[in-house]
Amino acid sequence: MFRVSKIKLSFPLSTLTQRFSSFQATKSVIEKAAADGELRVFIVAGEVSGDNIGSRLMSSLKKLSPIPLRFHGVGGSMVCKQGLTSLFPMEDLAVMGVWELLPHLYKFRAKLKETIDAAAMFKPHVVVTVDSKGFSFRLLKELRARYNQLRLEDSPVHFHYVAPSFWAWKGGESRLGGLSEFVDHLFCILPNEARVCREHGVEATFVGHPVLEDASENNLVRTCKPTQESKLEDLNFLSKYTLPSDSTFISVLPGSRLQEVERMLPIFSKAMKLLKDPFPKLVTLIHVASNSQVDHYIGKTLHGWPVPTILVPSGSTQLKYDAFGVSRAALCTSGTVAVELQLARLPSLVAYRAHFLTELFIRYKAKIPYISLPNILLDSPIIPEALFRACNPSNLALILERLLLDEEMREKQIVAAEKLAQLLHPSESGMGKWVHCSDLDSHRYTPSNLAASTILSYAKR
């Protein structure tokens, strides 16, 4: 298991500044912030997964920084709990796809200008954008242009968390070089990304996948074979919702963006209707993302759901993994959740549909045969995928039926989870320069702690 332990500075700020001033001509982030009496961090997280990453990073920064912090920017409920007041609802930026974006271009331009102006007024020492590269990169590029126009000698340091998926697209690596013009440092969540980025002139650190923190923080992943303790947890979950223990439970995760939930949930509903005959005691556990628009849509459409169902609300990692624990299988829209399900040792099916022009673009530009991250990293179709036209109710029902009954197919996914976890976790050599490693071991530090330590010790070259 990966555990979180509190990290403490073992030396005063003066020692820290001396260490860096001795071999770097420019001041580190923490030195410049110390001169102002506070560290100002502008964060932009444009979707649910980024909101989670941003909130954990903020928590780690508060834990590690020897001086007070002040936050500003854009995010959802999770970053707001850490002390950020969002400029506007995060959902305004949560659009995915090529053609799907076109109707929202005017709103995006308006939000971009609003965010740039707010960042300039805030005068941050650090700007951190999380994923959502379409908005994030435009923001960082235009901010850098504004600094250059004003001839600011002491401009903020730009970090981007979650490297673009250059490995997935034809010609993706060739576009990395341009990032160094407006991104000072990338935080990579997948192995080998940082090495390739550095080869193309972009400073980068592999911090590990953020899902590791959710899955391991409270010992939430279940083992391959059920233990007595896990059985008791399952019974507690069932009693909470008065569900019969002999039901067949399937976790359904339709996505975190409204546009994808509107597209996927009707397909999932028809698939569940087809599964009613072979599994008369079928019960679905629908996981609702931390997105008010998604929450409203699912609640509105639930009356037509063909089988008994329980809504699993966002906000509680423990509740989410308890629902995974009682489930026999999962059906999910492609995304980060595929990694969560794998680490929870829950056999799953990944599905994906988009606008037909977006699907054509993906077919033409993609250079890898898989869409789910576990399959990509393991270079094997461990998790069945139903993509594009193959993502239809009859095909989903057929694959799910096999997944529920075929023990060999199920075991293949469960066994692969351990290898996946190892690939997603950084080695001790990747730890930040000024976090005292004697306080840590490879099972205690987290992606957020590693990213935070890199930010605090960073000095522009």
C-alpha positions in Angstrom: 0.0 0.0 0.0 1.1 3.6 -0.6 0.6 5.7 2.5 0.8 9.4 3.1 3.0 10.8 5.9 3.5 14.4 6.9 6.6 16.0 5.5 8.4 18.5 7.7 11.2 20.9 6.8 14.3 19.9 8.7 16.1 23.3 8.1 15.1 27.0 8.3 14.3 29.2 5.4 17.7 30.9 5.6 19.4 27.6 5.1 17.2 26.8 2.1 17.9 30.1 0.4 21.6 29.8 1.0 21.6 26.3 -0.6 20.1 27.6 -3.8 21.9 31.0 -4.1 25.2 29.2 -3.9 24.8 27.6 -7.3 21.9 29.4 -9.1 22.1 32.9 -10.4 18.3 33.5 -10.2 16.2 33.3 -7.1 14.0 30.3 -6.4 10.3 30.6 -6.1 10.4 30.4 -2.3 13.1 33.1 -2.1 11.1 35.6 -4.2 7.9 34.8 -2.2 9.8 35.2 1.1 10.7 38.8 0.1 7.0 39.6 -0.4 6.0 37.8 2.8 3.7 35.4 1.1 3.6 32.9 -1.8 0.9 33.8 -4.4 -0.3 30.9 -6.5 -2.7 31.2 -9.4 -4.3 27.9 -10.2 -6.6 26.9 -13.1 -8.4 23.5 -13.1 -11.0 23.1 -15.9 -12.6 19.8 -15.1 -13.3 17.3 -12.3 -10.0 15.4 -12.5 -8.1 18.6 -12.5 -10.1 19.9 -9.6 -9.0 16.9 -7.6 -5.3 17.2 -8.6 -5.4 21.0 -7.9 -6.9 20.5 -4.4 -4.3 18.0 -3.4 -1.5 20.2 -4.7 -2.8 23.1 -2.7 -2.9 20.9 0.4 0.7 19.8 -0.1 1.9 23.4 -0.8 0.3 24.5 2.5 1.9 21.6 4.3 5.4 22.1 2.8 5.7 25.9 2.5 7.5 27.7 5.2 5.7 31.0 4.4 2.0 31.8 4.1 0.2 31.1 0.8 -2.6 32.9 -1.1 -4.5 31.3 -3.9 -6.6 32.6 -6.8 -7.9 31.2 -10.1 -10.5 28.8 -11.5 -11.6 25.5 -10.1 -14.4 23.4 -8.6 -15.6 22.5 -5.2 -12.5 20.7 -4.2 -10.0 23.5 -4.8 -12.5 25.9 -3.2 -12.4 23.8 0.0 -8.6 24.5 0.0 -9.1 28.2 0.0 -9.6 29.3 -3.6 -12.5 31.4 -4.7 -13.2 30.5 -8.3 -13.6 33.4 -10.9 -16.4 31.5 -12.5 -17.9 27.9 -12.4 -15.3 25.3 -13.5 -18.0 23.7 -15.7 -17.8 26.6 -18.1 -14.5 25.1 -19.3 -15.4 21.4 -19.2 -15.8 20.7 -23.0 -14.0 17.9 -24.7 -13.6 17.2 -28.4 -12.9 19.0 -31.6 -16.3 19.7 -33.1 -18.0 19.8 -29.7 -15.9 22.9 -28.8 -17.1 25.0 -31.7 -20.4 26.2 -30.2 -18.5 27.3 -27.1 -15.7 29.3 -28.7 -17.1 32.8 -27.9 -17.6 31.9 -24.3 -14.1 30.4 -24.1 -12.6 33.6 -25.4 -14.5 35.6 -22.9 -13.4 33.3 -20.0 -9.8 33.4 -21.3 -9.7 37.2 -21.2 -11.3 37.3 -17.8 -8.7 34.7 -16.4 -5.7 36.6 -17.9 -6.8 39.9 -16.4 -7.4 38.3 -13.0 -4.0 36.6 -13.1 -2.3 39.9 -14.0 -4.0 41.7 -11.2 -3.2 39.0 -8.7 0.6 39.2 -9.4 1.4 35.6 -8.7 4.8 34.1 -8.1 3.5 30.9 -9.6 0.9 30.0 -12.2 -0.3 26.3 -12.2 -2.6 25.0 -14.9 -4.0 21.5 -14.6 -4.8 19.4 -17.6 -7.5 21.0 -20.0 -4.6 21.8 -22.3 -6.7 23.7 -24.9 -7.6 26.4 -22.4 -4.4 26.0 -20.2 -1.9 26.5 -23.0 -3.6 29.4 -24.5 -3.7 31.0 -21.1 -0.1 30.5 -20.4 0.9 31.6 -23.9 -1.0 34.9 -23.6 0.2 35.5 -20.1 3.8 35.1 -21.2 3.2 37.5 -24.1 1.8 40.0 -21.7 4.9 39.7 -19.4 7.2 40.2 -22.5 5.2 43.2 -23.7 5.5 44.8 -20.3 9.2 43.8 -20.1 8.8 42.2 -16.7 12.1 41.0 -15.5 10.6 39.0 -12.6 7.7 37.2 -14.3 5.8 34.3 -12.6 6.9 30.7 -13.1 4.6 28.6 -15.2 3.8 25.0 -14.3 1.5 22.7 -16.2 0.3 19.5 -14.4 -0.5 16.5 -16.7 1.6 16.5 -19.8 -0.3 16.5 -23.2 -0.8 13.0 -24.6 1.9 13.5 -27.3 2.5 9.7 -27.4 -1.0 9.1 -28.6 -1.0 11.2 -31.7 0.9 11.2 -35.0 3.4 14.0 -34.9 2.7 14.6 -31.2 6.4 14.6 -30.1 7.3 17.2 -32.7 5.0 19.8 -31.1 6.6 19.5 -27.7 9.4 21.9 -28.4 7.1 24.9 -28.6 5.9 24.4 -25.1 9.1 25.7 -23.6 8.2 29.2 -24.8 5.4 29.5 -22.2 5.7 26.5 -19.9 8.6 26.5 -17.5 8.0 23.0 -16.1 5.7 20.1 -16.8 4.5 17.6 -14.2 4.1 14.2 -15.9 1.9 11.5 -14.5 3.0 8.7 -16.8 6.4 6.9 -17.0 8.8 8.0 -19.7 6.9 11.2 -20.5 9.3 13.4 -18.6 12.3 11.9 -20.4 10.8 12.6 -23.8 9.8 16.1 -22.8 13.3 16.9 -21.6 14.7 15.5 -24.9 12.5 18.1 -26.7 13.7 21.0 -24.5 10.9 21.1 -21.9 11.8 20.8 -18.2 9.7 18.0 -16.7 9.3 15.8 -13.6 7.5 12.4 -13.3 5.5 12.8 -10.2 3.3 9.6 -10.5 -0.4 9.3 -11.2 -2.8 11.2 -9.0 -5.2 8.2 -8.7 -2.6 6.6 -6.5 -3.4 9.1 -3.8 -7.2 8.3 -3.9 -6.7 4.6 -4.0 -4.0 4.3 -1.3 -4.5 7.2 1.1 -6.9 5.3 3.3 -6.0 1.8 2.2 -9.0 1.7 -0.2 -7.9 -0.8 -2.8 -9.1 -4.3 -2.3 -7.0 -7.3 -2.7 -7.4 -10.0 -5.4 -9.1 -12.3 -2.9 -11.8 -11.0 -0.6 -10.7 -10.8 3.1 -13.0 -11.0 6.1 -12.6 -7.3 6.6 -13.6 -6.5 3.0 -16.6 -8.7 3.3 -17.7 -6.7 6.4 -17.3 -3.5 4.5 -19.4 -4.8 1.7 -22.2 -5.8 4.2 -22.0 -2.3 5.7 -22.5 -0.7 2.3 -25.4 -3.0 1.5 -27.1 -2.4 4.8 -26.8 1.4 4.3 -28.9 1.2 1.2 -31.0 -1.9 2.2 -29.8 -3.8 -0.8 -30.1 -7.7 -1.0 -26.8 -9.4 -0.8 -27.6 -11.8 -3.6 -28.0 -9.0 -6.2 -25.6 -8.6 -9.1 -24.1 -5.1 -8.8 -22.6 -3.2 -11.6 -20.9 0.2 -11.1 -21.8 2.6 -13.9 -19.6 5.7 -14.5 -21.0 7.8 -17.4 -18.4 10.6 -17.2 -17.6 13.9 -15.6 -18.6 16.3 -18.4 -22.2 17.1 -19.3 -21.7 16.5 -23.0 -20.3 13.0 -22.6 -22.9 12.0 -19.9 -25.7 13.1 -22.2 -24.2 11.0 -25.0 -23.3 7.9 -22.9 -26.0 7.5 -20.3 -28.8 6.6 -22.7 -26.6 4.0 -24.3 -25.8 2.5 -20.9 -29.4 2.5 -20.0 -30.4 0.4 -23.0 -27.5 -2.0 -22.3 -28.8 -2.5 -18.7 -32.2 -3.2 -20.1 -30.8 -6.0 -22.2 -28.9 -7.4 -19.2 -32.2 -7.8 -17.2 -33.0 -11.2 -18.7 -29.8 -13.0 -17.9 -29.4 -11.2 -14.6 -32.9 -10.7 -13.1 -31.4 -9.3 -9.8 -29.3 -6.7 -11.5 -28.7 -3.5 -9.5 -26.6 -0.6 -10.9 -24.6 1.9 -8.8 -24.4 5.1 -10.8 -21.4 7.2 -9.8 -22.2 10.9 -10.1 -19.2 13.3 -10.9 -18.6 16.5 -8.9 -20.3 18.6 -11.6 -23.6 20.3 -10.8 -24.8 20.1 -14.4 -24.1 16.3 -14.5 -25.8 15.8 -11.1 -28.9 17.6 -12.4 -29.0 15.7 -15.7 -28.7 12.3 -14.1 -31.3 13.1 -11.5 -33.7 14.3 -14.2 -33.3 11.2 -16.4 -33.1 8.5 -13.7 -36.9 7.9 -13.7 -36.5 5.9 -17.0 -33.7 3.7 -15.8 -34.6 0.1 -16.5 -33.2 -1.6 -13.3 -33.0 -0.8 -9.6 -30.2 1.7 -9.0 -28.4 3.7 -6.3 -26.7 7.0 -6.9 -23.2 7.2 -5.5 -22.5 10.9 -4.9 -19.2 12.5 -5.4 -17.1 13.9 -2.5 -16.4 10.7 -0.6 -13.5 8.6 -1.8 -14.4 5.9 0.8 -18.0 5.7 -0.5 -16.8 5.4 -4.1 -14.4 2.5 -3.3 -17.1 0.8 -1.1 -19.3 0.8 -4.1 -16.5 -0.6 -6.2 -16.1 -3.3 -3.5 -19.6 -4.6 -3.8 -19.7 -4.5 -7.6 -19.2 -7.5 -9.7 -18.1 -5.4 -12.7 -18.1 -1.8 -14.0 -19.1 0.0 -17.2 -17.4 3.4 -17.7 -16.8 6.1 -20.2 -13.1 6.4 -21.1 -11.1 8.5 -18.8 -9.1 8.5 -15.5 -11.7 6.3 -14.0 -10.4 3.3 -15.9 -7.2 3.6 -13.8 -9.3 3.9 -10.6 -11.2 0.7 -11.4 -8.0 -1.2 -12.3 -6.4 -0.2 -9.0 -9.6 -1.2 -7.2 -9.3 -4.6 -8.8 -12.8 -4.3 -10.3 -13.1 -5.9 -13.8 -14.5 -3.3 -16.2 -15.5 -2.4 -19.7 -14.5 1.0 -21.2 -16.8 2.7 -23.7 -16.5 5.8 -25.8 -18.6 7.7 -28.3 -18.2 11.3 -29.6 -19.4 13.5 -32.4 -18.9 11.6 -35.6 -16.4 14.2 -37.0 -14.4 13.9 -33.7 -14.4 10.1 -34.1 -13.1 10.5 -37.7 -10.3 12.8 -36.4 -9.3 10.3 -33.7 -9.2 7.5 -36.2 -7.0 9.5 -38.6 -4.6 11.1 -36.0 -4.3 8.4 -33.3 -1.2 6.2 -33.4 -2.1 3.8 -30.6 -4.7 1.0 -30.8 -6.2 1.6 -27.3 -8.0 4.4 -25.6 -7.9 3.3 -21.9 -4.8 4.1 -20.0 -4.2 0.7 -18.5 -4.2 -0.9 -21.9 -1.9 1.8 -23.3 0.6 1.4 -20.4 0.5 -2.4 -20.4 0.4 -2.5 -24.2 -2.2 -5.2 -24.1 -6.1 -5.3 -24.3 -6.4 -6.2 -20.7 -9.6 -4.1 -20.4 -12.3 -4.7 -23.1 -13.0 -1.5 -25.1 -16.2 -0.6 -27.0 -15.4 2.4 -29.1 -17.3 4.5 -31.6 -19.8 2.4 -33.6 -19.0 -0.6 -31.5 -20.3 1.3 -28.5 -23.9 0.3 -28.8 -26.3 -1.3 -26.3 -26.2 -4.9 -27.6 -22.4 -5.0 -27.8 -22.1 -3.5 -24.3 -24.5 -6.0 -22.9 -22.8 -8.9 -24.6 -19.3 -7.9 -23.2 -20.6 -7.2 -19.7 -22.4 -10.6 -19.6 -19.1 -12.3 -20.4 -17.2 -10.1 -17.9 -19.6 -11.1 -15.2 -19.4 -14.8 -15.9 -15.9 -15.5 -17.4 -13.5 -16.0 -14.4 -10.4 -16.2 -16.7 -11.3 -12.8 -18.2 -11.9 -11.3 -14.8 -8.7 -12.7 -13.3 -6.6 -11.3 -16.2 -7.7 -7.7 -15.3 -7.1 -8.3 -11.5 -3.6 -9.7 -11.9 -2.6 -6.8 -14.2 -3.5 -4.2 -11.6 -0.3 -4.8 -9.6 2.0 -4.1 -12.6 0.0 -1.0 -13.5 0.4 0.4 -9.9 4.2 -0.1 -10.1 4.3 1.7 -13.5 2.4 4.7 -12.1 4.6 5.3 -9.0 7.8 7.3 -9.2 11.1 6.1 -7.8 12.7 7.8 -4.8 15.2 9.4 -7.2 12.5 11.7 -8.4 11.9 13.4 -5.1 12.3 17.2 -4.9 15.6 18.7 -4.0 14.8 20.2 -0.6 12.4 17.6 0.9 14.4 15.7 3.4 14.2 12.1 2.1 15.1 10.6 5.6 11.5 11.5 6.5 10.1 9.5 3.6 10.3 6.2 1.9 9.0 5.0 -1.5 5.6 4.1 0.0 4.9 7.4 1.7 5.5 10.3 -0.7 2.8 11.2 -3.1 2.4 12.9 -6.5 1.1 16.0 -4.9 4.0 16.3 -2.4 6.5 15.7 -5.1 4.9 18.4 -7.3 4.7 20.9 -4.4 8.3 20.4 -3.5 9.4 21.0 -7.1 7.4 24.2 -7.2 8.8 25.6 -4.0 12.4 24.8 -4.9 12.2 25.8 -8.5 14.5 28.5 -10.0 14.4 29.6 -13.6 17.5 28.8 -15.5 
